[in-house]
Amino acid sequence: MARVNKDALRTQFNQIKDDIQSLKGEGKLSFEAQALIQSMVLLFEIMVSIFLEKSVKKNSKNSSIPSSQVEKDNSATQPGSKGKGRNENNRMASNYREVITEEVLSVSACSSCGVDLSDQEADDMEQRVSIDILFEKHVRKVSGEIKTCSQCETTTKARFPKELSGPLQYGNGLKSYIINLLVAQMVPLKRCQQMVRAMIGQVLSEATMLSYVAKLNNQLERWEELAISALMAASTLHVDETSMRVNRKKQWVHVYSSSDITVKRLHPKRGTEAIDEIGVIPRYGGVIVHDCWASYFSYEHCEHGLCGAHLVRELAFIVESNEYRWATNMKQLLLETCKKVSKRKRKVLTKQEYGQLQKRYRNILTRGEKEMPAVPERQAGQRGRVAKTDAHNLWDRLKQHEASILLFAKLPHVPFTNNQAERELRMGKVKQKVSGCFRNETYAQAYCRISSYLQTMSARGYNPLVAIQMAMTGELYTVWGE
């Protein structure tokens, strides 16, 4: 199919409208012909807008389509390209476990003349360091005595430590390694078996490895309650949701994130029914930042902040497809305001600046309404909503939710984007790509809870292996503050 030059198409269409106006001014068109031509021009304008929108491909830069579903951009892999994602916090002293050995090599004699230097103090020290990992299997064997009383003939057994509950068990270090592979590193079960076998020379069954995941999930139930309580006290809450395949059915992962705390919950539904059952937003009274999904707006007891990144991408698509000036100006206004706010120490505009921002915002929308073709009126007997172009739908959203869109410039704790929530969900999509789907809902829920915990502890500077061991031993709650 031949490509259509949209500039030429616009030019020709404007010429036709000018010719119609000329005929109208000369009185060569009857009233009925003018009404008919006006309707046809309006219909044609809408068709051109839709055609241009359909001819422009949507990608991760001009829409909400994830980058995994579009063609790869080779420039992203070129040297010097910057990676994205949350910056890790490496300040914690207990970020890892290590064993340090030190030794001093002495000089006893001169290498040139052989004079004894054993009693002489060193002028300086030269240090060399070696870092290595020891792949060794630690086996702890504990034997307990069994004795029979000579007086009453009662048999008494020695009491074993509580961590040795049976004839054979595996330590927390190995369990942490397995859970880290399955949840944090998203390694399939079979490959995890192979890696464990290479380390200890034994094959653990899939049921055994999954039992470790289930046990940690139960141990983190109290942590999740504490994390949700902490989220309730936060001034801003990032929320989002994404689909996940569980037992060949689509379910939804709902994420709630603020600062360094993340909680993810799995539910069969996506809308208000799921949000009510999870019970975070209905009890929250601060500002929720989201992507303008209608279900969130049904909770009027809290304020709403909309993700500017989503709006900028949608505006970029409108500019690419129809080249509307209002979309270009609105995109520029949002980006300029974001940059200005980010440079401020208080992260907020003054009252006068905010008033000027509102004035510019509304002026752009007013001009945009005149620039776009009018929406056709509902015909008699027509059911449902009147079909609109993407540009009209975006314009309506910008007009309806002005306060929520500009809230980032008014309140210092409200960010411009909802990227934090989207980042927390990103690894779940990678997990689904690796595994296809979860076979059991129990382990899908366990993945959500454990990954929430690991993401939270990572934001606080903890190594995932250490964080898992802390949860297993109960040390987590002393660090958490309980």
C-alpha positions as CSV (number, residue, x, y, z in Angstrom):
1,M,0.0,0.0,0.0
2,A,1.4,3.4,-1.0
3,R,2.0,5.8,1.9
4,V,0.0,9.0,2.0
5,N,1.8,12.3,2.6
6,K,-0.2,13.8,5.4
7,D,1.1,17.3,4.8
8,A,-0.1,17.1,1.2
9,L,-3.4,15.6,2.4
10,R,-3.9,18.5,4.8
11,T,-3.0,21.1,2.2
12,Q,-5.5,19.7,-0.3
13,F,-8.2,19.5,2.3
14,N,-7.7,23.1,3.3
15,Q,-7.8,24.2,-0.3
16,I,-11.2,22.4,-0.7
17,K,-12.5,24.2,2.3
18,D,-11.3,27.6,0.9
19,D,-13.0,26.8,-2.4
20,I,-16.3,26.0,-0.6
21,Q,-16.1,29.3,1.3
22,S,-15.5,31.2,-1.9
23,L,-18.6,29.6,-3.6
24,K,-20.5,30.4,-0.4
25,G,-19.5,34.0,-0.5
26,E,-20.5,34.3,-4.2
27,G,-23.9,33.0,-3.4
28,K,-23.5,29.9,-5.7
29,L,-24.6,27.5,-3.0
30,S,-28.1,27.1,-1.7
31,F,-28.8,26.8,2.1
32,E,-29.5,23.1,1.7
33,A,-26.3,22.6,-0.2
34,Q,-24.3,24.5,2.4
35,A,-25.7,22.3,5.3
36,L,-25.0,19.2,3.3
37,I,-21.5,20.2,2.4
38,Q,-20.8,21.3,6.0
39,S,-21.8,17.9,7.3
40,M,-19.6,16.2,4.7
41,V,-16.7,18.4,5.6
42,L,-17.1,17.6,9.3
43,L,-17.3,13.9,8.5
44,F,-14.3,14.0,6.3
45,E,-12.2,15.9,8.9
46,I,-13.0,13.2,11.5
47,M,-12.1,10.5,8.9
48,V,-8.8,12.2,8.1
49,S,-7.9,12.5,11.8
50,I,-8.7,8.8,12.4
51,F,-6.8,7.7,9.3
52,L,-3.7,9.7,10.4
53,E,-3.9,8.2,13.9
54,K,-4.2,4.7,12.5
55,S,-1.3,5.2,10.1
56,V,1.1,6.1,13.0
57,K,2.4,3.1,14.8
58,K,2.2,3.2,18.6
59,N,5.2,2.3,20.7
60,S,6.5,2.8,24.2
61,K,7.5,6.4,23.5
62,N,4.1,7.7,22.3
63,S,1.7,5.4,24.2
64,S,1.4,3.1,27.2
65,I,2.4,0.0,25.2
66,P,5.3,-1.7,27.1
67,S,8.6,-1.9,25.3
68,S,8.5,-5.7,25.4
69,Q,5.6,-5.6,22.9
70,V,7.2,-3.3,20.2
71,E,10.1,-3.7,17.9
72,K,13.4,-3.3,19.6
73,D,15.4,-0.1,19.2
74,N,19.0,-1.0,18.5
75,S,20.1,2.4,19.7
76,A,19.2,1.4,23.3
77,T,21.9,-1.3,23.2
78,Q,24.6,1.0,21.9
79,P,27.6,1.9,24.1
80,G,26.9,4.9,26.3
81,S,23.1,4.2,26.5
82,K,21.8,4.6,30.0
83,G,19.9,1.8,31.7
84,K,16.7,2.5,33.6
85,G,15.4,1.3,36.9
86,R,15.4,2.0,40.6
87,N,18.8,3.0,42.0
88,E,19.9,0.5,44.6
89,N,20.7,1.6,48.1
90,N,24.1,0.2,49.1
91,R,24.6,2.1,52.3
92,M,23.6,-0.6,54.8
93,A,26.5,-2.2,56.7
94,S,24.7,-5.6,56.8
95,N,24.1,-5.6,53.1
96,Y,26.0,-8.9,52.8
97,R,27.7,-11.6,54.9
98,E,31.5,-11.9,54.7
99,V,34.4,-13.7,56.3
100,I,37.6,-11.6,56.4
101,T,41.1,-13.1,57.1
102,E,44.1,-11.0,57.6
103,E,47.8,-11.9,57.7
104,V,51.1,-9.9,57.8
105,L,54.1,-11.0,55.9
106,S,57.3,-10.1,57.8
107,V,60.7,-9.2,56.5
108,S,63.4,-11.0,58.5
109,A,66.5,-10.2,56.4
110,C,67.8,-7.7,53.8
111,S,67.4,-9.1,50.3
112,S,70.7,-7.4,49.3
113,C,73.2,-7.9,52.1
114,G,71.4,-10.4,54.3
115,V,71.4,-8.2,57.5
116,D,68.9,-9.3,60.2
117,L,65.8,-7.0,60.1
118,S,63.5,-9.0,62.4
119,D,63.6,-6.4,65.2
120,Q,63.4,-3.3,62.9
121,E,60.0,-1.5,62.5
122,A,58.4,-1.4,59.1
123,D,58.8,1.8,57.1
124,D,55.5,1.2,55.2
125,M,53.0,-1.6,54.4
126,E,52.0,-2.8,50.9
127,Q,48.5,-4.5,50.8
128,R,47.1,-6.9,48.3
129,V,43.5,-8.2,48.5
130,S,41.9,-11.4,47.1
131,I,38.1,-11.8,46.9
132,D,36.7,-15.2,46.1
133,I,33.6,-17.5,46.6
134,L,34.1,-20.9,48.0
135,F,31.9,-23.6,46.5
136,E,31.8,-26.0,49.3
137,K,29.2,-28.2,50.9
138,H,28.9,-27.7,54.7
139,V,27.7,-30.9,56.4
140,R,26.9,-30.7,60.1
141,K,26.4,-34.1,61.8
142,V,25.1,-34.1,65.4
143,S,24.8,-37.4,67.3
144,G,22.6,-37.6,70.3
145,E,23.1,-40.2,73.1
146,I,20.3,-42.6,74.1
147,K,20.5,-44.0,77.6
148,T,18.4,-46.3,79.6
149,C,18.0,-45.7,83.3
150,S,19.3,-48.6,85.4
151,Q,16.7,-47.9,88.2
152,C,13.4,-47.3,86.3
153,E,14.5,-48.6,82.8
154,T,13.3,-45.3,81.2
155,T,14.9,-44.5,77.9
156,T,16.1,-40.9,77.6
157,K,17.3,-39.3,74.4
158,A,19.5,-36.2,74.1
159,R,17.7,-33.1,73.0
160,F,18.6,-31.9,69.5
161,P,18.8,-28.2,68.5
162,K,15.4,-26.9,67.2
163,E,16.9,-26.4,63.7
164,L,17.5,-30.2,63.5
165,S,13.9,-31.3,63.6
166,G,14.4,-34.5,61.5
167,P,17.0,-37.0,60.3
168,L,17.9,-34.8,57.3
169,Q,17.2,-31.1,56.6
170,Y,18.7,-28.3,54.7
171,G,20.0,-25.1,56.2
172,N,18.7,-21.5,55.8
173,G,21.6,-20.6,53.5
174,L,20.6,-23.2,50.9
175,K,16.9,-22.3,51.3
176,S,17.7,-18.6,50.8
177,Y,19.7,-19.4,47.7
178,I,16.8,-21.5,46.2
179,I,14.2,-18.8,46.9
180,N,16.4,-16.1,45.5
181,L,16.8,-18.1,42.3
182,L,13.1,-18.8,41.9
183,V,11.6,-15.4,43.0
184,A,14.2,-12.7,42.6
185,Q,16.3,-14.1,39.7
186,M,13.2,-15.8,38.0
187,V,15.1,-19.0,37.3
188,P,12.8,-21.9,36.2
189,L,12.4,-24.9,38.6
190,K,14.4,-27.3,36.5
191,R,17.4,-25.0,36.1
192,C,17.3,-24.3,39.7
193,Q,17.5,-28.0,40.4
194,Q,20.5,-28.2,38.2
195,M,22.3,-25.3,39.9
196,V,21.7,-26.8,43.3
197,R,22.9,-30.2,42.2
198,A,26.1,-28.6,40.9
199,M,26.7,-27.0,44.3
200,I,25.8,-29.8,46.7
201,G,25.8,-32.9,44.6
202,Q,22.1,-33.7,45.4
203,V,18.9,-33.2,43.5
204,L,16.0,-31.5,45.4
205,S,12.5,-32.2,44.2
206,E,10.3,-29.4,42.8
207,A,7.9,-30.0,45.7
208,T,10.7,-29.5,48.2
209,M,11.8,-26.2,46.6
210,L,8.2,-25.0,46.4
211,S,7.7,-25.8,50.0
212,Y,10.4,-23.3,50.9
213,V,8.6,-20.7,48.9
214,A,5.3,-21.5,50.7
215,K,6.9,-21.4,54.1
216,L,8.5,-18.0,53.5
217,N,5.2,-16.7,52.2
218,N,3.5,-17.7,55.5
219,Q,6.3,-16.2,57.5
220,L,5.9,-12.8,55.7
221,E,2.2,-12.5,56.4
222,R,2.8,-10.3,59.5
223,W,5.4,-8.3,57.5
224,E,2.8,-7.5,54.8
225,E,0.4,-6.2,57.5
226,L,3.1,-4.0,58.9
227,A,4.0,-2.7,55.4
228,I,0.3,-1.9,54.6
229,S,0.1,0.0,57.9
230,A,3.2,2.0,56.9
231,L,1.6,2.8,53.5
232,M,-1.5,4.1,55.2
233,A,0.6,6.8,56.9
234,A,2.3,7.9,53.7
235,S,1.4,11.2,52.1
236,T,1.5,9.8,48.5
237,L,0.7,6.3,47.3
238,H,1.6,5.0,43.8
239,V,-0.9,2.5,42.5
240,D,-1.1,0.4,39.3
241,E,-2.2,-3.0,38.1
242,T,-1.1,-5.5,35.4
243,S,-2.3,-8.9,34.2
244,M,-0.8,-12.2,35.1
245,R,-1.6,-15.7,33.8
246,V,-2.5,-18.1,36.6
247,N,-3.6,-21.7,35.8
248,R,-4.4,-20.6,32.2
249,K,-6.6,-17.7,33.4
250,K,-6.0,-14.0,33.5
251,Q,-5.7,-12.5,37.0
252,W,-4.4,-9.1,38.1
253,V,-1.5,-8.0,40.2
254,H,-2.3,-4.7,42.1
255,V,0.7,-2.8,43.4
256,Y,0.8,-0.2,46.2
257,S,4.1,1.6,46.6
258,S,5.4,4.6,48.5
259,S,9.0,5.6,49.2
260,D,10.8,2.3,50.0
261,I,7.8,0.2,50.7
262,T,6.1,-2.0,48.1
263,V,3.0,-4.3,48.5
264,K,1.6,-6.4,45.6
265,R,-1.6,-8.4,45.8
266,L,-3.1,-10.9,43.4
267,H,-6.8,-10.8,42.6
268,P,-9.1,-12.4,39.9
269,K,-10.6,-9.0,39.2
270,R,-9.2,-5.6,38.1
271,G,-11.9,-3.1,39.0
272,T,-13.4,-1.7,42.2
273,E,-14.4,-5.2,43.4
274,A,-10.7,-6.1,43.7
275,I,-9.7,-2.8,45.1
276,D,-12.4,-3.0,47.8
277,E,-11.4,-6.6,48.8
278,I,-7.7,-5.7,49.0
279,G,-8.7,-2.8,51.2
280,V,-5.8,-0.4,50.8
281,I,-7.3,2.5,48.9
282,P,-10.6,2.5,50.7
283,R,-8.8,3.2,54.0
284,Y,-6.2,5.6,52.5
285,G,-6.6,9.3,52.9
286,G,-3.7,10.8,51.1
287,V,-2.9,11.3,47.4
288,I,-3.0,8.3,45.0
289,V,-0.9,8.6,41.8
290,H,-2.2,6.5,38.9
291,D,-2.6,6.4,35.1
292,C,-6.2,7.9,35.0
293,W,-8.0,4.5,35.1
294,A,-11.6,5.2,35.9
295,S,-11.9,2.8,38.8
296,Y,-9.5,4.8,40.9
297,F,-11.6,8.0,40.5
298,S,-14.6,6.2,42.1
299,Y,-12.8,6.8,45.5
300,E,-13.5,10.4,46.2
301,H,-12.3,10.5,49.8
302,C,-8.6,10.8,48.6
303,E,-6.9,13.2,46.2
304,H,-5.7,12.0,42.8
305,G,-2.5,12.8,40.9
306,L,-2.2,11.6,37.3
307,C,1.0,10.3,35.7
308,G,2.5,13.0,33.5
309,A,4.6,10.4,31.6
310,H,1.5,8.8,30.3
311,L,0.1,12.1,29.1
312,V,3.3,13.2,27.5
313,R,3.5,9.9,25.5
314,E,-0.1,10.3,24.4
315,L,0.5,13.9,23.3
316,A,3.5,12.7,21.4
317,F,1.3,10.3,19.4
318,I,-1.2,13.1,18.7
319,V,1.6,15.3,17.4
320,E,3.1,12.5,15.2
321,S,-0.3,11.6,13.7
322,N,-2.2,14.9,13.3
323,E,0.4,17.5,14.1
324,Y,-2.0,19.5,16.2
325,R,-0.4,22.6,17.6
326,W,-2.3,22.4,20.9
327,A,-0.8,18.9,21.6
328,T,2.7,20.3,20.9
329,N,2.1,23.2,23.2
330,M,0.6,21.1,26.0
331,K,3.5,18.6,25.9
332,Q,6.0,21.4,26.1
333,L,4.1,23.1,29.0
334,L,4.0,19.9,31.0
335,L,7.7,19.1,30.5
336,E,8.8,22.7,31.2
337,T,6.7,22.7,34.4
338,C,8.2,19.4,35.5
339,K,11.7,20.6,34.9
340,K,11.0,23.9,36.8
341,V,9.5,22.0,39.8
342,S,12.3,19.5,40.0
343,K,14.9,22.3,40.2
344,R,13.1,24.0,43.1
345,K,14.2,23.2,46.6
346,R,10.6,23.0,47.9
347,K,9.5,21.1,44.7
348,V,6.5,23.3,44.2
349,L,5.4,26.4,42.3
350,T,4.4,29.6,44.0
351,K,0.7,30.5,44.2
352,Q,1.2,33.2,41.5
353,E,3.2,30.8,39.2
354,Y,0.5,28.1,39.7
355,G,-2.2,30.6,38.6
356,Q,-0.2,31.4,35.5
357,L,0.2,27.7,34.8
358,Q,-3.5,27.2,35.0
359,K,-4.1,30.1,32.6
360,R,-1.7,28.8,30.0
361,Y,-3.2,25.3,30.4
362,R,-6.7,26.4,29.8
363,N,-5.7,28.7,26.8
364,I,-4.1,25.7,25.1
365,L,-7.2,23.6,25.5
366,T,-9.4,26.4,24.2
367,R,-7.3,26.7,21.1
368,G,-7.2,23.0,20.7
369,E,-11.0,22.7,20.7
370,K,-11.1,25.1,17.7
371,E,-8.2,23.4,16.0
372,M,-9.8,19.9,16.0
373,P,-13.0,18.9,14.0
374,A,-16.2,19.1,16.0
375,V,-17.6,15.8,17.4
376,P,-20.7,14.7,15.5
377,E,-23.9,14.9,17.4
378,R,-25.7,11.7,18.5
379,Q,-28.2,10.5,15.8
380,A,-31.8,9.6,16.7
381,G,-31.9,6.0,17.9
382,Q,-28.1,5.7,18.2
383,R,-27.0,3.7,21.2
384,G,-23.8,3.8,23.3
385,R,-21.2,6.5,23.3
386,V,-20.3,8.7,20.3
387,A,-17.1,7.5,18.7
388,K,-14.3,10.0,19.1
389,T,-10.7,10.2,17.9
390,D,-7.8,9.6,20.2
391,A,-7.1,13.4,20.1
392,H,-10.7,14.2,21.3
393,N,-10.5,11.6,24.1
394,L,-7.2,13.0,25.3
395,W,-8.5,16.6,25.1
396,D,-11.5,15.6,27.2
397,R,-9.3,14.0,29.8
398,L,-7.0,17.0,30.0
399,K,-10.0,19.3,30.5
400,Q,-11.9,17.1,33.0
401,H,-8.9,16.3,35.3
402,E,-7.0,19.5,35.2
403,A,-6.5,19.6,39.0
404,S,-5.2,16.1,39.2
405,I,-2.8,16.6,36.3
406,L,-1.3,19.8,37.7
407,L,-1.2,18.5,41.3
408,F,2.5,17.8,41.1
409,A,3.2,21.6,40.8
410,K,1.0,22.4,43.8
411,L,2.0,19.7,46.4
412,P,5.7,19.0,47.0
413,H,5.1,15.3,47.8
414,V,3.3,14.5,44.6
415,P,5.6,13.4,41.8
416,F,5.2,14.1,38.0
417,T,5.0,10.4,37.1
418,N,3.8,7.1,38.4
419,N,7.0,5.3,37.3
420,Q,7.6,3.9,40.8
421,A,4.6,1.6,40.6
422,E,5.3,0.6,37.1
423,R,8.9,-0.4,38.0
424,E,7.6,-2.6,40.7
425,L,5.4,-4.5,38.3
426,R,8.0,-4.8,35.5
427,M,9.8,-7.9,36.9
428,G,6.5,-9.7,37.2
429,K,6.1,-9.5,33.5
430,V,9.6,-10.9,33.0
431,K,8.8,-13.8,35.4
432,Q,5.7,-14.5,33.3
433,K,7.8,-14.5,30.1
434,V,10.2,-17.0,31.6
435,S,7.7,-19.3,33.1
436,G,4.7,-18.8,30.8
437,C,2.2,-18.8,33.7
438,F,1.8,-19.9,37.4
439,R,0.4,-23.4,37.6
440,N,-1.1,-22.8,41.1
441,E,-2.7,-19.6,42.5
442,T,-1.1,-20.3,45.9
443,Y,2.4,-19.8,44.5
444,A,1.3,-16.8,42.4
445,Q,0.2,-15.1,45.6
446,A,3.5,-16.2,47.3
447,Y,5.5,-14.7,44.4
448,C,3.6,-11.4,44.9
449,R,4.3,-11.3,48.6
450,I,7.9,-12.4,48.5
451,S,8.8,-10.2,45.6
452,S,7.2,-7.2,47.4
453,Y,9.3,-8.0,50.5
454,L,12.5,-8.3,48.4
455,Q,11.9,-5.1,46.5
456,T,11.2,-3.3,49.8
457,M,14.4,-4.6,51.4
458,S,16.4,-3.9,48.3
459,A,15.3,-0.3,48.4
460,R,16.6,-0.2,52.0
461,G,19.9,-1.6,51.0
462,Y,19.7,-5.3,51.8
463,N,21.0,-8.1,49.8
464,P,18.2,-10.5,48.8
465,L,20.0,-13.5,50.3
466,V,20.4,-11.8,53.6
467,A,16.8,-10.5,53.5
468,I,15.4,-14.0,53.0
469,Q,17.5,-15.3,55.9
470,M,16.3,-12.4,58.1
471,A,12.7,-13.4,57.4
472,M,13.3,-17.1,58.1
473,T,15.0,-16.4,61.5
474,G,12.7,-13.6,62.6
475,E,15.5,-11.1,62.6
476,L,13.4,-9.1,60.1
477,Y,11.1,-7.7,62.8
478,T,13.8,-6.4,65.0
479,V,15.1,-4.4,62.0
480,W,11.7,-3.4,60.9
481,G,11.0,-1.8,64.2
482,E,8.7,-4.2,66.0
